Amino acid sequence: MRQEWQNAKRIVIKIGSALLVDEETGRLRQEWIYSLIEDIARLKHEGKEVILVASGSKALGRSELGLVPGTLTLDQAQAAAAIGQISLAHTFKALFQNHDIKAAQVLLTISDTEDRRRYLNARDTINTLVGFGVIPVVNENDTVATNEIRYGDNDRLSARVASMVDADVLLIFSDIDGLYTAPPHSDAKAEHIPEVTQITPEIEAMAGGTGSSFSSGGMVTKIMAAKIAVAAACHMVIASGKGANPVTALLNNAKATWFLSSADPLTARKSWIAGSLDVKGVLTIDQGAERALNEGNSLLPAGVTQSSGDFDRGDIIAIKNEAGEIIAHGLSSYDQTDTIQIIGKQSSEIKSILGHTGRNELVHRDNMALTNSGLS
């Protein structure tokens, strides 16, 4: 078993339509799904946190609606996805229940991971579900897509989800067991690549052009997903999902391609925070709060003396000391309106002031980068 897997606490597993839905019958591959859920239950028993990203709703709904083969119009594709989402959710709920595991459906689009507020809401929801021991099953919300629904988007979506939740490993199951130097079905000399430490133009070229038969299997979008994942300090692995118990097969040294990241998630996030130029507001803090930050603590409302700017929850804000020096940048847990009301107050007073329970910290230490010590 690879060290990257052994050290992984949180794993995102992505499965595609071709694995979930039988192409000939248009029905779910129940036995295969059951074997996958057996694997996931075993991972959960070992103490690992698992988030599942599944496509297939459109393919499944298409069959149920009796739509003929060929290109669907946008409204047909959305209708098919709406039908298929119910079937997928019911199947996952029932099969996970066999292992005394609760499952939850989370519908996302690519835009949900790009809008900062929706990104934070989605992240908090998934993290809360995982904290309750639930397996979040993330589906792309094809029913509200405003542009053409394209095959392969779930590869990129799974990478964005992995980045969002600070996953350690993104496992993408495919109909191929990894990356090759050339399309293996048409080039007998194609060599399998077991490990990629840097995604170079040469590596990207191996995925094939957008018009090639090789890329129609999704390798191009998987390379795109790998770039997103490794930039977020998440290792990614492409493995074959054709056989039963595909996670077990991978752990038994089945052929696969690992894309390795060289940083840890906390360092990656703090590097992004430290390098951000899009500062929306400023908090001024007292000497006690400054000492607390230098000792590695979060910024609490009680230590803040002034707030300025126009910022929303999740925006980058600067933190200044009494001398007016910027000592840190961080992600705000509150918008400017709420911040103004709670600065100088104890965290225990937040609920009574705002009328709802929020975070105890204005800026959590994991979402803060001190300017005097790099990324501490």
N, C-alpha and C positions, 0 to 999 in steps of 0.2 A: 504494500500500500504506500502510495506516495506521501511524503511529509506534508505537502500542501493540503492533502485531504485529511490526514491525521490531525493537523493543527486547526482545521476549519471548525468553527462553531456554528456559523450560519451559512446555509447552502440554498441557492436558488436553482431549481430544476425546470428546464423548459422542454416541453414536448409538443410536437407539431401535428398538423392535421393528418399527414400520411401515416403516422403511428397510431393515432387515436381512432381513425375512421377507416373501415375497410373500403377500398376503392370500388370493388365490384358490387357490394351490397349496399353501401352507403350507411351501414350501421356501425355502432361503436364496437371496437375490439375488446369485449368485456374481459376475456381471460387475460389478455396482455395488460389491461389497465389494473386488474386485480393483482397481478404479479408486481407491477410497479408500486402499487400501494403497500404491498407486503414489504417491499424494500424500504419505502419511506417510513413505515411503522418501525422497522428495525433501526433505522437511523435515529428516529425520535427516541427510541428506547435507549440508544447509546448516548443520548444527551445532546444530539445535534438539532438545530432549529432548521426547519425546511419550509420554503415558500415555493409553491408550484405555479408555473406560468404555462397555460395551456391554450392552444389554438384548436380549431376544429368545429367551432359552433356553426360557421357558415356552411361547411361541407356537410355536417350532420343535418342542419335545417333544410338544406337544399334537397336532400333525399326525402325528408319527411313531407315537403311541399310538392314533391314529384316534378321538380324543375328539370328540364331536359339538359343534357350536357352542352357546354358552350359558355360563352361569356354572359354573365348576368348584368342587367342594368343595376344602377346604384340602389334603387328602391327594392329590387328583388334581392340583392345581396344583403341589405339591411333587414329585410323581412326574414330571410333564411337564418341570419345570425340571431335574430330575436327568438325564433323557434329553437334553434340549436343550443342557445345558452341555458334554457330551462332543462333540457335533457342532460347536458354536461353537468350542471350543478346538482341535479338529482342523483346522477350516477356517482359523482365524487362523494356526496354526503352519505349515500347508502353504503358504499364500499369502505369508507373510512370508519363508519360506525361499527363495522365488523371488528375493528381493532380498538374500539373504545376511544376513537379520536374524533374530535369535532373539526369540521371544515367550514370555511366561509368563502363566499364569492366576492371578489373585488374587481370591479369593472374600471378599466383605465384606457385612456388613449395616449398617444405620444404627446399631445399637447398638455395633458395633465401632468406630465413629467417636466414640462418646460415652463409652465406658469408657476412662479415661486409659491404663491399661496396654496394653490391646489396640490403642488408637490409636497408641501409640508403637511397638509391635511392627509394626503394619501400615506405618507411615511408614518405619521402618528397612528393612523388606523392599522396599518400592517404591523407596526411594532407592538401595538396594544394587543392585537390578536395573537401574535407570537408569544407575548408575555402570559397570555391566558392558556397557552398550550394548544392553540388552534392552528390548523394548517391553512393559511390563506391560499386560495386558488385564484390567481390573477388571470383574467381574460381581457383581450382587447375589446373595447366597447364599440364593436362594429356597427351597432344599431344607430349610433349618433354621428358616424363619420360623415364629414362634409365633402370629402374628396374620394376618389376611387379607392376601394379596399384592395390592397395589394398583398399578395402572398409574400411572406417573409418578414413582414413588419414585426411579428412577435419575437424574432431574434433580437432586433434592436430594443424592443420593449422590455424583454427579459434582462438585457444588459442595463437598461436604465433603472429597472426595478432593483437589480443587484447593487447598483451604485447608490440608489435612494436609501436602501436599508442597511448599507455597510456590510454586504455579504462578503464572505471570505472566498467562496468558490461559486462560479456560475457553471452549471453542467447543462450543456445543450445536447439532447439526444436527436440524432439525425438518421437518415437512411444510409449514411456513409460513416465509416469509422475514423474520420479525421481528415486532415489536409494532406494532399499529395502534390508532388512536384508537377503533375499534369493530370488531366482527367483519367482516372484509372480504368474506366470502362472502354476507353478508346486508345489508350497508350500502354502497351505491355511493359514499357520501361519505367512507368511512373513509380516513384518511390514515396512511401509513407513517411511523413514527418512527425516524429513523436513529441517534439518539444519546440516551442517558438519563444525566444526570449526578447525579440524585438520585431515589430511588424513593419518590415521594410517594403519598398515598392516591389521588390522581387516576390515577397510573400503574398502581397495583394494580387500580383499578376498570376500567381498559381491558382487563384480562385476562379479564373476564367473571366471573359468579358460578359457584359450584360446580355448579349445575344446568344451565348453559347449554351449547349445542352447541359453542360456541367453546372453553370450558374443557376439554371432553372431549378436545381435541387436545393438552392439556398446557400451555397458556400460563400457567395459574395456578401450576403447580408450577415453571415456568421463572422466573417472577417471584420465587418463594420461593428458588429456586437463586441468582438474581441477588443477592438480599439477603445470602445466606451468602457468596457470592464477593466482593462488593465490600467487605464488612466485613473480609474477610481480605486486602484489598489486591490482589485479583485482578480484572482486567477480564474481562467476560463478553460473548460475542457469540452471538446467535441468528441462524442462517442456514438457508436451505433446503438440504436434502440430497437432493432428489428426483433431480437429474441426476447424470451421471457426473462423476468427479473434483471433488467438491464443495469441497475445500479450494482447488484451483486456481481454481474459479469465484469463491470469496470473494476471493481475492487479485487477481482481475481485476475487482474492484469490483462484484460481484454485490450486490444489495440485501440488507441485513442491519440488525440493531439492536445497537448497542454499549452496554453498561452500564459506565460508567467509574468506577474507584476512584481516590481522590485520594491514597492513601498507598502506601508500598512495604511488602512483606511483613515485612521485618525490623523496621521501625518499628511496624507493627501488632502483631506478636507481643510486642515489648518493652513496648508500651503496655498490653497485656493483663497481662503479668507485673507491671509496675509498679503496676497498679491492683488486683491481686488481694488480697483480704482473707483468703483461705483458706490461711494459712501453716501448714504441717505440721511444720516443724522449723527448727533454727537451727544454723548452722556458725560457729564462732569462728575467725578467721584471724590470722596474725602480721603484723608490719609489712611484711615482704617481699612477702607475698601481697597486702596492701592496695595497695602501690605497683604491683604487677603489674596489678591490676584497674583502677586509675586510668589506667594506660597502655593499656588496651584489651585486656588478655590474659584468657585463661580462668583459672578457679580449679582448680589442681592439688591433689592430695591432700597433697603435701609441705607446703603452706602452711597447712593446717588443724590447729588445736590441740585442738578439741573439737567434738563433735556431739551434739545432743540432739533429742528429739522422736520421733514415730512416723510416718515417711514412707516412701512407695514411690518407685520410679523414676518420674520425670516429675512428681512433686508440687512445689508451690511451697515453697521454703525461704528463710529470711532469712539474710543473711550479716553477721556483726558483726565489728568490729575489736577490738583488745585493750582499748579504752576502753569497750566494751559498746555502741557506737553501731551501728545498722543502716546499713550502707553500700550494700547491694544486695539485690535479690530475684532468684531464679533457679529454673530447673527442674533438679532433681537428676538426675544420670545414674545414681545408685545408690540402693537402699533403705537404710534406717537400719542394718540388720544388716551389710551389706557395707561401708557407709561407716565404721562403727566400726573395722573391721578394716584399712582402708587409709589412714586419716588419718595424716599425718606421714610417709608412705612415698613413695618415688619411683614414678612412673607405670610404670616398667619392672618393678616388683615386683608389680604387680597380679595378673598371671596366676598367679604362684607362690603368692600369698596366697589368692586366691579359687578357684583351680583352673580358671579360664576367662578368656578374653581379653575385657576390657571396654573402655570408653572411657578415654582418658588423663586426661580432665578430670572433676572432680566436677561442675562446672557450666561448660558451654561459653559463651564470650562472646556467641554469638548467642542464647543462652537466658537472658541476664542483663540486668537493668536497674539501673544505679547510681542511688542515691537522691540523690546530690549533684550529678548532672548530667543529670537527666531520663532520657533513653533511651540514653545512650552505652554 
